[in-house]
Amino acid sequence: MSLIESDGKIAKEILHEFQKNCNIDNDDNRNFVLDSPIPSAGWYFAKLFLSGQFVKKLYELNSDQIDNSKGKKFEDKFVYWLGIKFKIRKCEAHIKIASEMK
Protein backbone atom coordinates (compact mmCIF):
# COMPACT_ATOMS: atom_id res chain seq x y z
CA MET A 1 0.00 0.00 0.00
CA SER A 2 1.43 3.39 -1.00
CA LEU A 3 1.66 6.34 1.37
CA ILE A 4 -1.16 8.06 -0.53
CA GLU A 5 -3.44 5.04 -0.15
CA SER A 6 -2.44 4.67 3.49
CA ASP A 7 -3.19 8.32 4.27
CA GLY A 8 -6.60 8.06 2.59
CA LYS A 9 -7.39 4.92 4.56
CA ILE A 10 -6.38 6.52 7.87
CA ALA A 11 -8.36 9.69 7.09
CA LYS A 12 -11.48 7.66 6.32
CA GLU A 13 -11.05 5.59 9.51
CA ILE A 14 -10.80 8.77 11.58
CA LEU A 15 -13.87 10.29 9.93
CA HIS A 16 -15.86 7.07 10.41
CA GLU A 17 -14.91 7.11 14.11
CA PHE A 18 -16.03 10.74 14.35
CA GLN A 19 -19.37 9.75 12.80
CA LYS A 20 -19.85 7.04 15.40
CA ASN A 21 -19.03 9.52 18.17
CA CYS A 22 -21.59 11.92 16.68
CA ASN A 23 -24.20 9.14 16.37
CA ILE A 24 -24.58 9.69 12.63
CA ASP A 25 -23.98 7.30 9.75
CA ASN A 26 -22.56 7.77 6.26
CA ASP A 27 -24.46 5.20 4.23
CA ASP A 28 -25.02 7.58 1.34
CA ASN A 29 -21.94 9.80 1.74
CA ARG A 30 -23.92 12.69 3.18
CA ASN A 31 -21.43 13.54 5.94
CA PHE A 32 -18.11 13.29 4.14
CA VAL A 33 -16.59 12.35 0.82
CA LEU A 34 -12.89 11.88 0.12
CA ASP A 35 -12.08 12.08 -3.59
CA SER A 36 -9.36 9.96 -5.15
CA PRO A 37 -5.95 11.65 -5.16
CA ILE A 38 -4.77 13.37 -8.33
CA PRO A 39 -1.05 13.88 -9.06
CA SER A 40 0.14 17.40 -9.84
CA ALA A 41 3.65 18.88 -9.81
CA GLY A 42 5.08 15.93 -7.88
CA TRP A 43 2.39 16.04 -5.20
CA TYR A 44 -0.95 14.30 -4.76
CA PHE A 45 -4.09 16.27 -4.03
CA ALA A 46 -7.47 14.97 -2.87
CA LYS A 47 -10.57 16.91 -1.95
CA LEU A 48 -12.32 16.17 1.31
CA PHE A 49 -15.88 17.38 1.60
CA LEU A 50 -17.55 17.62 5.03
CA SER A 51 -21.24 18.40 5.45
CA GLY A 52 -22.26 21.36 7.56
CA GLN A 53 -24.21 19.02 9.86
CA PHE A 54 -21.13 16.85 10.41
CA VAL A 55 -18.94 19.87 11.19
CA LYS A 56 -21.60 21.20 13.59
CA LYS A 57 -21.78 17.86 15.43
CA LEU A 58 -17.99 17.61 15.62
CA TYR A 59 -17.85 21.12 17.03
CA GLU A 60 -20.51 20.31 19.65
CA LEU A 61 -18.40 17.38 20.87
CA ASN A 62 -14.98 19.06 20.58
CA SER A 63 -15.66 22.78 21.03
CA ASP A 64 -12.98 23.33 23.69
CA GLN A 65 -10.26 21.75 21.54
CA ILE A 66 -11.41 23.52 18.37
CA ASP A 67 -11.82 26.92 20.06
CA ASN A 68 -8.28 26.64 21.44
CA SER A 69 -6.78 25.63 18.09
CA LYS A 70 -4.56 27.87 16.01
CA GLY A 71 -6.35 30.33 13.74
CA LYS A 72 -8.49 33.46 13.80
CA LYS A 73 -11.64 32.26 12.06
CA PHE A 74 -13.69 29.17 12.91
CA GLU A 75 -12.77 27.52 9.61
CA ASP A 76 -9.05 27.91 10.30
CA LYS A 77 -9.39 26.55 13.83
CA PHE A 78 -11.44 23.57 12.64
CA VAL A 79 -9.00 22.68 9.84
CA TYR A 80 -6.04 22.97 12.22
CA TRP A 81 -7.80 20.74 14.79
CA LEU A 82 -8.66 18.14 12.14
CA GLY A 83 -5.09 18.19 10.85
CA ILE A 84 -3.77 17.48 14.35
CA LYS A 85 -6.19 14.55 14.68
CA PHE A 86 -4.83 13.15 11.40
CA LYS A 87 -1.19 13.61 12.47
CA ILE A 88 -1.79 11.87 15.81
CA ARG A 89 -2.85 8.80 13.82
CA LYS A 90 0.22 9.00 11.53
CA CYS A 91 -1.70 10.39 8.56
CA GLU A 92 0.72 12.60 6.60
CA ALA A 93 -2.02 14.43 4.68
CA HIS A 94 -2.00 18.21 4.93
CA ILE A 95 -5.38 19.90 5.08
CA LYS A 96 -6.35 23.33 3.86
CA ILE A 97 -9.56 25.02 2.83
CA ALA A 98 -9.95 25.21 -0.93
CA SER A 99 -10.21 28.75 -2.26
CA GLU A 100 -13.66 28.02 -3.71
CA MET A 101 -14.90 27.17 -0.19
CA LYS A 102 -13.84 30.44 1.45
C-alpha positions as CSV (number, residue, x, y, z in Angstrom):
1,M,0.0,0.0,0.0
2,S,1.4,3.4,-1.0
3,L,1.7,6.3,1.4
4,I,-1.2,8.1,-0.5
5,E,-3.4,5.0,-0.2
6,S,-2.4,4.7,3.5
7,D,-3.2,8.3,4.3
8,G,-6.6,8.1,2.6
9,K,-7.4,4.9,4.6
10,I,-6.4,6.5,7.9
11,A,-8.4,9.7,7.1
12,K,-11.5,7.7,6.3
13,E,-11.0,5.6,9.5
14,I,-10.8,8.8,11.6
15,L,-13.9,10.3,9.9
16,H,-15.9,7.1,10.4
17,E,-14.9,7.1,14.1
18,F,-16.0,10.7,14.4
19,Q,-19.4,9.8,12.8
20,K,-19.9,7.0,15.4
21,N,-19.0,9.5,18.2
22,C,-21.6,11.9,16.7
23,N,-24.2,9.1,16.4
24,I,-24.6,9.7,12.6
25,D,-24.0,7.3,9.7
26,N,-22.6,7.8,6.3
27,D,-24.5,5.2,4.2
28,D,-25.0,7.6,1.3
29,N,-21.9,9.8,1.7
30,R,-23.9,12.7,3.2
31,N,-21.4,13.5,5.9
32,F,-18.1,13.3,4.1
33,V,-16.6,12.3,0.8
34,L,-12.9,11.9,0.1
35,D,-12.1,12.1,-3.6
36,S,-9.4,10.0,-5.2
37,P,-5.9,11.6,-5.2
38,I,-4.8,13.4,-8.3
39,P,-1.1,13.9,-9.1
40,S,0.1,17.4,-9.8
41,A,3.6,18.9,-9.8
42,G,5.1,15.9,-7.9
43,W,2.4,16.0,-5.2
44,Y,-1.0,14.3,-4.8
45,F,-4.1,16.3,-4.0
46,A,-7.5,15.0,-2.9
47,K,-10.6,16.9,-2.0
48,L,-12.3,16.2,1.3
49,F,-15.9,17.4,1.6
50,L,-17.6,17.6,5.0
51,S,-21.2,18.4,5.4
52,G,-22.3,21.4,7.6
53,Q,-24.2,19.0,9.9
54,F,-21.1,16.9,10.4
55,V,-18.9,19.9,11.2
56,K,-21.6,21.2,13.6
57,K,-21.8,17.9,15.4
58,L,-18.0,17.6,15.6
59,Y,-17.9,21.1,17.0
60,E,-20.5,20.3,19.7
61,L,-18.4,17.4,20.9
62,N,-15.0,19.1,20.6
63,S,-15.7,22.8,21.0
64,D,-13.0,23.3,23.7
65,Q,-10.3,21.8,21.5
66,I,-11.4,23.5,18.4
67,D,-11.8,26.9,20.1
68,N,-8.3,26.6,21.4
69,S,-6.8,25.6,18.1
70,K,-4.6,27.9,16.0
71,G,-6.3,30.3,13.7
72,K,-8.5,33.5,13.8
73,K,-11.6,32.3,12.1
74,F,-13.7,29.2,12.9
75,E,-12.8,27.5,9.6
76,D,-9.0,27.9,10.3
77,K,-9.4,26.6,13.8
78,F,-11.4,23.6,12.6
79,V,-9.0,22.7,9.8
80,Y,-6.0,23.0,12.2
81,W,-7.8,20.7,14.8
82,L,-8.7,18.1,12.1
83,G,-5.1,18.2,10.8
84,I,-3.8,17.5,14.4
85,K,-6.2,14.6,14.7
86,F,-4.8,13.2,11.4
87,K,-1.2,13.6,12.5
88,I,-1.8,11.9,15.8
89,R,-2.9,8.8,13.8
90,K,0.2,9.0,11.5
91,C,-1.7,10.4,8.6
92,E,0.7,12.6,6.6
93,A,-2.0,14.4,4.7
94,H,-2.0,18.2,4.9
95,I,-5.4,19.9,5.1
96,K,-6.3,23.3,3.9
97,I,-9.6,25.0,2.8
98,A,-9.9,25.2,-0.9
99,S,-10.2,28.8,-2.3
100,E,-13.7,28.0,-3.7
101,M,-14.9,27.2,-0.2
102,K,-13.8,30.4,1.4
